[in-house]
Amino acid sequence: SPEEQLQEIRKQIIKGAPVRVTLDAERWVKMMNHRLESSRLRREYEQNVQSGKWPAQETRVPLFPYQREGMLHLAFSERALLADEMGLGKTIQAIAACALLHRLDKASRVLVVTPVSLKSEWQEQIQAFTELPFQLVSGPRTERLRAYNQSSPPFFTLVNYEQVMQDAEEINAGLRPDIVVLDEAQRIKNWNTRTAQAVKRLRSRYAFVLTGTPIENRIDEIHSIMDFIDPEVLGPLFRFNREFYELNERGRPEGLKNLDELHARIAPYLIRRRKVDVEDQLPDRTDHIRMVQMTEKQWDAYVDFKKTADRLLKTGKERPLSREQLQVLQISLSQMRMTCDTNYILDGRDRNCPKLHELRMILQEVRENNAKVIVFSEWVRMLELVRELCKSLEMGYAWHTGEVPQKKRRAEIMAFKTDPACRVFLSTDSGGTGLNLQAASIVINCDLPWNPAKLEQRIARAWRKNQTAPVTVYNLVSRDTIEEAMLGTLQTKQAIADWVIDNNPAEHNIGLSGGKHTFLQKLELLMKSGQANASGSGSTVSGRQQPPDPMAAFSEQLVQRLGSSIMRCEERFPSSGENPVMLIVVEDGPGTEETIRRLHLDFARKVTADAQFSVEILTRSVAEAVERLEQAGVLKMAVRASRPIYPAPDTHGSRWKNLSDEDVSRIRKAMEQAHSQCQASEVLLRSGLTAHAAEHLGGAIGHALRALACVAGLPDDSQVSPGNVPQVLASLWGPDYAKIQAFHESKDDPSIIKLAIEAVRGLQVLPAEMQDAATA
């Protein structure tokens, strides 16, 4: 063992051997003992998992393979840096590692240090993934000290960086954490800040450092982070600068050197994965809530507007409100929500906006990878501040508001889709419907709309059918305000939305005669800020469930109960309404529709209002008749968007098995013609003959669509053309079909024609083994 080796060396020294033991020897022995113990513990843990003695997962919800790898790295490295790209679940991995050390009886007290805005998210994740107790530290110093000095504190203690700046010594003396977790650890990247100095005074055997951007501007940022993990790894800052910076005669850095050596030193402590590395393991969509504290001026304005709303609510308890009073209430509520973003929306002199700080953190991390972002706000002035932030970060952006002319909007959309430098799409709710922005994999909502359907419409710009990359959603919410209350009381918002946003109340005078569930009482609940906790997917509100995908959950119930009687389930958004409808196609049979409606009624009683939906049931014969009418152009469904739920969306794969040799020959010939037309279009485009190039490209697209129609099993006489594309063909084409849509909107733009040519050439209708030289 290392200790035995050191003892033997000391014996030789006593005997007169010419050996000197450095001051680092004791530290080396301690480090080696920890590594040996960690290796033994990991080996024993894996053996116990394989034998079935211990569960394979330390969390309620199974981890993805890469997340389990991260859990093991943290737990058995003791002091480690998890630098996964944004959206990969660093929080979950750290929680799982803490739970694992708890199982191994190596940890009973965990201190989580996080930005204020993320404390509630940590709370939700701990509740969702473990049964371990936790406490949120808040309030004045006396209350915080009581939390640290409990004889048996909860397993997790959640604090923010500002509290550590004041309480570091008391945390060490009272709480004595076994594990310290630093979330968003770029907060300590500047070694000489008060925050960094306070955090580095914390003492614990285990340390988990989480950050998606360990280096943003200078390599000495990694020095500051590693200085917390293990100061000996990179040594003092002056030595680090000498080793890894090219310094001029005045000692100022002019370049970098020895970066391989720097990587080798931190590699044992570091684990980093990017989304592109683990895309096949990720869920389609992940939602995060960032809680933000308003400024004092924001609070002053917010309270003034709230007083007006409270007064009108009190009046409404005594007598019905008049139309004018309802309008004043509507304005007051809107002003409260505007103030939750920034006073700048109402007062051009006050540009303070705490939400911009959270946005900056997200965008800085986005800047380090190739992701694109959609930022939504209901108010243009909020987006103006975000636009300034993008300029300061040197991130290209697109601007899409109601004031932008239609032709200019198309240009902004195409820039976002096709220009790698255009990273951020800034949009009001004018971009909340109808747009296909699947170039984005991150959606940020600066504020929440009243109507949850509108929130989903925003997110659906990126998270929709044919999206190949996982989508991450961030909702920025001002703490202890109407925004926070809105998160927990979404089921009350539909009635309010009818007039608060649309100014279209069912009744102009709304009283309280209907009892405790009437309109104004629901609004009053919403006004009680801070009493409704944000709830994530799968949460429970008032004893009701909110499944992550309600329609998929109900579809699964139907298939389990009715089996082969269920032919197809789709989610459809009617053009004229806000709420989705579940279309269910069933095999003709007595009693099937009645059973489905009974099951649906029972399902609706068990879920929250946000998880509810209406159903429409068609027999197979009726559904087939409707589809024939659609294909013939006789019938056009008023559907804004749709999503297949059951069976799972089909790709080319299972369809190829049903193709005959004649079908394959027809597809090859069609694609040969498509490629030939593309080549002609390209030649004409280089000659400046844009109109003729567009004409040939239209022919190429027509041939490609007919090849896809054959794969989809559409009849030979179906009216498939570039101007009449059934949804199934757009789906089979995949994400590149957006380029074809853009071409039909603007056939006189050479750059768009080039993109459409690429889309045709990149279309793989048949697998490689079924293609021949004609379509290669």
N, C-alpha and C positions, 0 to 999 in steps of 0.2 A: 504494500500500500504506500501512498505518498508519505504518510507519517513515518512508516518504518524506514523508508529511504532516507528521510531527513535525519532520523535518529542515528542511522548507520554513518552518515556523513559527520555528524557531531562526534561520534565515537572516534572517527579517524582524526578529527581535529585535536581531540584530547590526547591522542597518541602522537601528535606532532606532525600530522600530514599538512602539507602546504595548501590548505583549502580555506576559502573565505565564504561564509554564508551571507548572502545579501539580505537587506531588510525585507525584500519581497518574498522571501522563502516561505514565511508563515502564511502570507496571503495566497501563494501558489498552492500550498498544501490544502488550505481551506477550500480553494476553488476546485482542485482535483477531487477532493472528498465529495463535494457537492455533485460534481459531474458523475462520479461513480455511483453515488446514491440515486441520482436521477435516472441513470441507465438501468440500475437494478429495479427501481420502482416502475419504470415504463415496461420493462420486460415482464414483471409480475402482473402489472395491470393487463397487458395484452393477453397473457396466459389465462387470467381469470375471466376475461371477456370471451375468449375462444372456448373455454370449458363451460360457459354458461353460468358461472358463479356470479358474475356481475353483468349488468345490462350493457349492450353495445352502445347505447346512447346515454348521455348524462343529462339530457333535456327532454321535456315532454314531447317536443316535435323533433323528429330525426334531423340530424345535420346532414348537409351535403358532404360528399367525400373531401372536398378541399377545406370545408369548415372543420371537419374532424381533424384533418392534418394540422390546421391552425391551432385548434384546442390542444393537441398533443405537444406542439412546439412551445406554446406558452407555458403549459403546466410543467413540462419536464426540462425546459431551459432555465427555469426559475426567474431569470431576469431577461426579458426578451422584447423585441420590437416587431409589432405586426403592422405592416405597411401596405395592406391590400388596397386596391383602388376603390374609390367611392362606390357604395352600393353592394358590396360583397359580404356585408354582415360582420364587421369587426366587433361590434357590440355583442352579438350572439356568441361569437367564438370566445371572447373574454369571459362571458358569463359561464359558458360551458367549462372553460378551464378552471374557473373558481370552484364550480360544482364538483369537478373531478378531484381537485385537491382537498375539498371537504370530504369526499368519499374516502380518500387515502389518509384522512385524519392529519393532514398537513396544514390545514387552514381553518380557522373558526371566525376570523374577523377580516373583512375586506373593505378597504376604503376606495371608493370610486370618485375620482376628481374629473369633473366634466364642465363644459360651459353651461351657464344657467339655462340656456335654451334647450339643452339636451337632457336635463334631469328627469323631466316627465317621460321622455322616450326610454331612458334607462329603467324607470319604474315599470313602464308597460312591458318592456322586454323581459325583465326579471319575473314579473307575474305570468307572462305568457309561456316562458320556457322552463321555469323551475317552481318549486314549492318552498324555496328558501326565503326566510324573512328578511325584510329590509327596512330602513328608515331614511327619510328625506330630512336633511338638516336644514333648518331655516330659522328665521327670527333673530332677535337680538343675541348678543354674545352670551348672556347668562343661559339662554335656552340651548344654544349650541354646545356650551360646555357640559350641560346636563346630558346631552345626547352622547358626547364623547366618553363621559365618566360612568356610564352604566356598568354594573358588575357583570351583566350578561347581555351585551348589546346584540341586536339582530345581526345576521351574517353579513349583509351588505349595508354600508353606510354611504349615502350619496351626498357629496358636497360639490360646490363649484369653486373655481380657481380664486375668486375674490375672497371666499371664506378661508381658504388655505393661507392666503397672504397674511391674515390676521391670526389664524388659529394653529399654525403648523406645530409649534412646540406643545400646545395642549393636546393635539391629536396624538403626537408621539407618546406623551406621558399618560394620557387617559385611555384612548382607544387601543393603542399599541397594535396596529394592524399587522396581520401576517402577509397580506397582499395589498399593494397599492396599484390601482389601475388608472392610468392617465389617458383620458379620451381627448381627441383632437389635440394631440401633444405638440403640434406646431406652436401652441401657446407658449412653450418654453424654448423656442428655437433661438431666441436672443438671450445669451447666457447671462448678460448683466442686468436684465429687467428684474423688477421686484417680484414678479410672478415666478420667474425661473428660480430665483434665489430661494424663495419660500418653499417651492415644491421640492427643491433638492435638499431641504432640511428634513423631509419626511423619511422615516426609517421603516424598513420591512425586509423580510427575507426575499419575498417574491415581488417582482415589479413587471407589470404588463403595460407597455407603451403603445398606444394606438394612434396612427396617423396615416392618411392617404398621401401626404406630401411631406416626407421627412426632409427633403431639400427643395426649397422654392427659389431662392435667389443665390445663396452662397453655400459652399460646402461646410463652412464652420457652423451652419445650422445643425448638421448631423452631429457635430462635436458636442453641442449643447445637449442634445437629446441623449447621446451616448454617455455623457457625463453624469446623467441621472441613473442610467442603467448600470454602468460600471466605469467609474472615472479612470481606471487603470488602462482601459482598452486603447484609448487615443491619447492619454496623458494630458498634461497641461496645455492650455491654448497656445502659448508661445511656441512650444515644441511642435504642436500640430501644424501651425502656420508655416513653420520652417520646413516641415516634412512634405507638405502637400501644396504649398503655394510657391510660384516663382516670384521672388521678391526683388525689387530694384534696389539701387544703392541707398535709397532712403527708407527701405524696409516696407514699402507698399507693394501689395500684390499686383502682378501684371499677367499672371497666367497660372495654370494648374499643372501638377506633376504627380507621379506615383499613385495614380488613381487605382491601379490594380491592387496595390498594397493596401490602400484605404478600404477597398471592397473586401479584401481577404480578412481584414481585421474585424469588420462588422458582420461578415457573413454568418458566423455561428449564432449570432443574436437575432438576425433578421430573417423574416419570411415575407415575401411580397408576391401577390398574384394580380393579374389584370383580368378585366371582364372577358377579353377575347380568349384568354387561356382556359376559362371555365364556363363559357357560355352554355355548353350543353348540360350543365348542372344547375343553372339558375332558374328561379321561378319567372313567370312572364312579367310580373309586376310586384314592386315592393313600395310600400307607403311609409313615409316618415313625417313626423310632426316636429317642427322646431318652435319652441316657445320663446317669445321675445318680451323683454321688459320695456315698457314705454318710458319716455323721458318725463320729467316733471311738467314741462309745458304741455306735452300731450295729455297728461292726466288732467291738468287744469281745464283744457278745452273739452276733454271727454266728459268730465263731471258736469260741466255747464250744460252740454247737450243732453246728458242723462237726466238731469233735474227736470228738464222740459218734458221728456218722455215719461218719467215717473209721475209727474203731475197729471198728465193726460190719462195715464193708466188708472190713477186714483179716481179721476173724474168718471172714467168709464165704469167703475164699480158702482157708482151712484146713479148714473143715467146713461143712455146711449150717446155715443159721441156723434157730433155732426160731421158732415162731409169736410168742412174746413178744419175741424179738429183732427180728423183722420189724416188730412194732408200734412198738417203740422207734425203729427206723430211720425208720419212717413219720413219727412225731411229730417227730423231729429235722429231717427234711427240710422239713416244714411250718413248723417254727419258723424255719429258715433263710430261707424265702421270706417269712414274716411280717416278719422283721427287715429284709429288703430294702425293705419299704415304710416301716416305722417301728417303733421299740421300743414305741410307745404301744399297739400291738395286744396285747402281752404284759405291758407295764409302764405302768400308767395315770399314773405320775409323769413319764414322759419323753415329751413331746409334740413333740419335734423330728422333722421330716419333710422332707428335701431335695426329695422329689418334689413337695411342695406349691409350692415355688418355681417349678418348671417349669409346674405347673398354673396358677399365678397368671399367668404370662406368656401362656399360651394363652388363658385366660379373659378377661384384660384386652383382648386383641385381639378376641375374640369379642364382647365387650361393645360394641364400636364398630360392629358390624353387626347384622344381623337373624338370624344363625345360631343354631341350637339345638344343644345338646351332650348326649351320653350319656357319663357317667363310670362305668366298671365297676371294682369291686374285689371280690375274693373275701371280704374281711373288713369287717364292719360298722364296726369302730373306725377303719379307714382312711377310710371314707366319712364318719364323724363329723367328722374333720378337714377333709375337703373341704366338708362342709356349713357349717362355720364360715367357711371361705374364701369361699364363696358369699355368706354374710351380710355379711362385711366388704366385698365388692365390690358389695353391694346388687344381687345377681342372684337372681331368683326361681328356686326349684328344686322338683323333685318327689322324693319319697322312696319307694323301692321295694325292700324287703328281705323276707326270709322271715318276719319278725316282724310285718309289716303285714297286718291282716285283709284278706280277699279283696275285700270291698266298698270298703274304703278304698283298695286298690290300684287299682281301676277309676277311682276319683275322681282319684288321683294321675296315672294315665295320661291321662285326659281333660284334666286341667289342663295337662299338658305339651303335648298336641296342640292345644289350643284357646286357651290363655291366652298372649298375646304376652309378658307379663311373666315367665312361667315359662320360663326359658332353659336350665336344666340338669336332666337326669334322672339321679339318683344311684341306682345299682342294684348289688346283688350278682348272682350268677349265677341268682338267682330270676327275673331279667329277661332272662336270656341266651337263652331260647327262647320261642317262641310269640307274643311281642309284635311288633306292627307300629308302629314308632316312626319313620316316615319323615319326621316333622316335623324330625328331626335331620339335620344334614349333617356333623357331626363326632362321632367316637367316640374316647374316651380310655380306654385300659386302664392302670390304675394298676399292675397286676401281670398276669403271664401265667399262664393255666391250664396244667396239665401237658399236657392233651390239646389238640392243635391244632384239632380239630373244635369244641371248646368255644369257642376263640378266634373261630373263624369264625361260630359261632352268635351270639356277642355282636355282632359287626360286622354280621351279617345283620339285626339289629333295624332298622338304618337303611339299609344297602346291600342292597337287594333289588329284586325285580321291581316296576315302577311307580314306583321312586324317580326323580324328575325332576331332582333337584339332585345334582351330584357330591359324593361322600363322602370326607372326609379322616380317616384313622385315625392316632392317636398312641399308641405303646407306650412307657411309661416303664419304663426298665430300669436297675437298679443295676449300676454298672461293676464288673468283676472278681469277680462273684458267680455263683451258680448260675443267676440270671436271665439273665445274658449268655450263659452256656454253653447254656442252653435254646434260645436263638435259633438257634444253629448246629447243634444236635443234635436237632431235632424228630423225626427219624426213629426215635429211640430211645425216644420218650416213651409210645407206645401201651401197651407191656407194663408200664411203670412205673405208668401211670395206672390200670391195672386194680386196683391195691391201694393206691397212695398216696392217691388221692382216694376211690375207691369202696370201699376196704377189702375187695376181692373178688379175692384172688390166685388164679390158676389152681392154684398149688402153694403150700402154706404153708412148705415148706422148699425153698429155691432154692440150689443149689450151683453149682460151676464145671465140672462134668463135661462140659458141652456144648462146651467149647473157648472160643476168644477172643470169640465173639459172644454169649456167654450174658448172662443178665439182669444180674447184678451187675457184670460188666465194663462193660456199657453204662451202668449207673448210675455207675460209677466215672469214666467219661469225662465224664459230665455234671457230676460234682463238681469236676472240674479247672477251676476258674474262670479266666476270662480267656483261655483258649486257643482258644475258639471265637468267631469274629468274627460279628457280626450280618450277616445277608445279606438284601438287598432282593429285590424281585421280579426274576425273570430271572437270578438269581445261580447260581453253580455250587458245589455242595457235594460234595467228594470226587469230582470229575470228572463229576458228574451234573447235569443241567439241572433247573431249577424254573421252568417257564413261568409267566407272570403268571396265565393262565387255562388250567390243564391240560386240562380237558374241551373247551374251545373249540379248543385246539391239536390234540387228538386227532380231534375232529370234522372239522376242516379236512383232516387226513390222510385220513380215511375218504372224504370227498367227492371229494378229488383222485384217490383210488385206485378207488373204486367208483361214482362219479358218481351217476346217477339211481337206483341201487339203494338209496341212503340216503334214506328218506322223512322221518325226524324224529329228532332227538337231544334228550334232556332230562336235566337234573340233578335227581335226586330224593333227598330225605332221609327215609329210613324212620323211622316213629315209634318203632320199638323199637331203633334202633341209632344210633351216633354218626357213622358214615361215609357219605358220599353214594354214590349209585349212578348210573351213566349208563345211561339207558334208550334203546335204539336200535331204531327201527322201520324194517324193511327191506322192499323189494319181494320177493315170493316168488321164490326162485331157488336152484338147486343151488350149494352151495359158498360162499354169501355169509357164512353164520354162521361157518364154519371160517376164512375169510379175515379176518374181523373179529377173531376171537379170536387169531389169529396176529399180526395187527398190534398188538393190545392188549398182548400179551405182550412184543413188541419195544419198544413205547412204555414199558412199565413198567420195563424194564431200563435205559432211558436217563434216567429222571427220578428225583428224590429221593423218599423215602418219602411226604413230604407231598403230592407231586403225583400220587400213585397213587390209583386208584379201581377199583371193580369195575364190570362191565358186565352188563346184561341185554338180551337180543336178542329182539324179537318180530317176526313177519312182519306185513305190513299187515292181512291178514285176521283174525289173532288180535287185533291192537291194536284194530281196529274193533269186534270182538265185545266186547272188554272195555269199550270206551267206551259201547256200547249198554247193557250191563249196569249200568254206573255211572249213566247217565242215567235208567234205569228204577228205580234205587234197590235193585237186587238185589245189587250189588257195591259195596263201599266200600273204596277203596285206603287202606292205612295209611301215608300219606305226610304228614310234618310240613311240608314245603315243597318247591317244585319251581321250576325255572328252564328256560325254553326256550333251547336253544343253536343248533340248526339246524332249519329255517331261522330267520333272525333274528326276534325277537318281532314279531308283526304288530300294527299298530294299525288304526284304522278305514280308513285310506287305501286300501289295496289291496282291501279288502273291498267298498267302495262300488261299484267297477267291475262287480261281479257282481250288483248289485241290479236286479231288474226294476221296471217302473213299479208293478206290484201290490205289490211289497215296500215301495217308497218310500211308497205310499199307506197301507199297514198301519202302517209306522213312524210316519208323521205322526199317524195317528189315535191310536195308543197314547200318544204323547207329549202330544197334546192332552188325553187323559183323565188322564194323569199330572199335568199342570200344573193341571187343574181340581180334582183331588183335593188337590193341594198347597194351592191357594187355600182350599179348605174346611177343611183341617187348620189353616191359619194363623188363620182366623176363629175356629174352635173354641178354639184355644190362647189367643187374646187374651181369650176369654170365660171362661177358667179351666177349660174342659172338656178336661183333659189326656188322659183315656182315649179320648174320642171323636176327639180330634185325632190320637192315635197310630193309631187304627183307619183313619182316612182316609189317613194317611200310608203305612200298610202297603199300601193299595190303589194309591197313587201309585207306590210302589216296584215293585209287581208289574207295572204297565203299562210302566214304564221298562225293567224286565228283559226283558219280552217284545219290546220294540223292539230291545234289544241282541241278543236271541236271533235275531231276523230278520237283523241285520247279520252275526252270526257264522255264519249258515247252519244253525242247529239246526232240526230238523224241527218242524212246527207242533204235533205232539202231544207234544213233549218236556215233561217235568214241571218247568217253570221257575216258581219262586215265591220270595218273600222268604226262606222257610225252606230252600230247596233251590237254591242258586246254583252252577252249574258254574264252575269256575275261570276259564274263558275269558271269562265275562261280568264277573267281578270285575276281570279284567285290562283289558277294554275300557272299563269304567267309569273306571278310572284312580285316582289318589291319593285322590279324594273318596270312594271306596268305603269307606274306613275310617270315615267318618261314618255310613254305612248300617250297618256292623257294630256300631258303638257303639250305634245306635238299637235294634238287636235285643237287645243286652245289657241295655239300660236304657230301657224304653219309657215309664217314668213320670217322666222327667226333662225338663222343658220346654226347658232349654238344649240338650240333646242333640237333641230333636225339631226345634228351630230349625235346628241344624246339618245335620240330615238333609234338611230342606226345601230348604236352600241346595244340598245335593248333588244333589237331583233337578232343581232349576231350572237348575243349572249344567251338567248333563249335555248334551253336544252329540253326539247320535247321528248326525246327518247334517251334512255341510258346509253352510256358509252358503248356497251357491248352490242347494242342494236343499231348503232349508227354505221354508216359506211363513208367512203371518201366523198360522196356527193354532199354530205351535210357536215363534214368535219370543219 
